[in-house]
Amino acid sequence: MTKLSVNINKFATLRNARGGNNPNLVKAAIDIESFGAQGITVHPRPDERHITYQDVLDLKEVVSTEFNIEGYPDDRYLRLVEQVKPTQATLVPDAPDVITSNAGWDTQKCQKQLEEVVQHLSKLGIRSSIFIDPMVPRIEKAAEIGCNRIELYTEQYATQFPSDPEDAIASYLSAAHCAKELGLGVNAGHDLALDNLQFFKTSIPFLDEVSIGHAIICDAIYYGLENTIQLYLRKLK
């Protein structure tokens, strides 16, 4: 079964808008796991506009499923993962000022940088994943770099899906099969939602994990958090 890792950044966005500790991220993570999700994802950015570094340390003490920390692998990020030692570190090529992730790594251009980070994570016993566009040459280079997994950046898929699902999935099928043949695990994330998740999972049955945050929080407003988690889990079965 494909694992569901819930990105809780938006809980922190809501909390920070008012100050205080409501909603409580630690409680949210514990509840999400109890509702059946198999992972918790966070993406702490340098300006701490949602997830703070203290949040990550607090979550380390309570997350009992897989803990995934996303981020740009600068010194601050690497110090954090060294301290927390999450299950997975997902490397994302975010500039500090972007609102949300908007591109995958150019693994050919950034090969040396990524090799050094991946080797460091391996020594720490942390599974490495590279956020990447569905482009076969870049995935082939990711395998050379030595990462454990790739995370397919799925915004393009989500945008095209309503008008032409088959065309939307085509490049992702090629990318995923390439990764599998090269021995890489396959994750996916960004704009996956209830309307497009099942088709993506059915098309790529060996998908290891999806990381979903924004859509889950939006759906939870209408359906409730526990019910929403269950709805997403059903799409992955």
C-alpha positions, -999 to +999 in steps of 0.1 A: +000+000+000+012+035-008+018+054+025+001+087+032+024+113+048+004+144+059+022+177+055+012+198+085+026+231+074-008+247+070-017+239+107+013+261+116+002+288+091-031+290+109-015+290+143+010+317+134-017+340+119-032+345+154-003+336+177-004+313+206-006+276+202-040+269+185-040+247+166-015+227+185+009+210+160+019+182+184-017+172+190-024+175+153+004+151+144-007+126+171-043+128+159-034+124+123-014+093+130-042+079+152-066+084+122-044+061+101-018+083+083+015+065+080+037+096+081+041+133+091+058+158+068+071+192+076+089+218+055+106+244+078+117+274+058+144+299+069+119+326+078+098+302+099+066+315+084+048+283+092+068+254+107+094+266+131+126+248+140+113+243+175+082+227+161+104+201+144+122+194+177+088+191+195+074+167+168+105+145+170+094+135+205+059+124+194+059+112+158+057+074+159+052+068+122+076+081+095+089+116+100+098+134+067+116+168+068+116+186+035+138+216+027+167+232+008+199+215+020+217+245+034+237+244+066+207+252+088+186+225+073+214+199+076+220+208+113+183+202+119+182+168+103+214+159+121+198+167+154+164+151+146+174+122+124+140+118+107+131+087+087+134+107+055+150+139+043+134+153+011+157+177-007+138+206-024+155+233-045+135+261-029+146+297-030+140+314+005+113+337-009+090+312-027+055+307-014+056+270-021+078+245-040+076+252-077+103+231-094+123+200-091+161+197-090+182+199-121+201+169-110+226+173-138+235+208-129+235+202-092+250+168-092+280+175-070+260+194-044+234+167-041+260+139-040+277+155-010+243+159+008+231+124+000+263+108+012+261+128+044+225+117+050+234+081+043+261+082+070+234+094+094+211+066+085+185+089+070+167+079+038+172+105+011+146+117-014+151+142-042+122+164-053+122+161-091+103+168-123+091+138-144+121+140-167+140+107-174+175+122-178+172+139-144+160+107-128+189+088-143+212+113-128+194+110-095+203+073-095+239+082-101+239+106-072+229+077-050+197+089-034+172+063-021+141+078-036+127+105-058+096+126-051+078+134-083+067+170-084+030+166-094+017+201-100+018+196-138-002+164-134-028+181-112-032+210-136-037+188-167-058+161-150-093+176-153-090+180-191-070+149-201-060+124-174-041+101-198-019+130-211-014+143-176+000+110-163+021+101-194+054+117-184+050+105-148+046+069-159+078+071-179+096+087-150+083+063-123+092+032-144+126+046-151+131+052-113+119+017-105+143+001-130+172+020-115+163+008-080+149+041-067+118+043-046+091+066-059+072+092-038+050+120-052+036+153-040+022+187-047-014+194-056-025+158-052-061+158-040-092+136-037-102+141-073-068+131-089-051+109-063-067+075-071-059+077-108-023+086-101-020+057-076-037+032-099-015+042-128+017+038-107+008+009-083+043+007-069+042+042-056+058+042-021+045+074-006+025+105-013+029+137+007-002+158+009-009+189+030-029+218+015-057+197+000-061+177+032-065+208+053-089+223+029-110+192+028-109+189+066-128+221+068-158+205+052-154+168+061-135+169+094-099+158+098-105+122+108-129+116+079-107+134+055-077+112+064-099+081+058-110+094+024-075+098+013-064+064+026-093+048+006-080+065-026-046+048-020-060+012-015 
